[in-house]
Amino acid sequence: MIKCRVEGGGAPPATATLAWSLSITGGGVGVMDLYVNGSIVETRSNTSNGNYTVNQGDTIAMDLNMNQCTGGDNYANVSTSGIISEEDCGDNTTASLFTSNYTVQAGDVGTTIYFNAFISCEGACL
């Protein structure tokens, strides 16, 4: 009889898919930094999206900085939705937002969690 030994056994990592997106409209100029466990994993300055694998217990946050409105409207709006919903607005074309942290829960494992960012110039705060 031949016996085999399996190295590194155990359960597979408890992961989830983080689907992130950034939408920039209305002549907004800004940047998004996506953080996982305190480190930047994505930086974008144009409308884009992607996926990132996260583990149970990881922390997720987003930093949005609106630098300028190049259109006719002067109210800078930055907001997030999905796992964290927060917003900021500023007159005179600037706004910034560093969200609170979201911790990946056991119930997130095997699913897709969504984190959406919005940067826009508008005629008023939304």
Salt bridges, closest charged atoms under 4 A:
GLU7 OE2 - ARG5 NE 3.33
GLU42 OE1 - ARG44 NH2 3.08
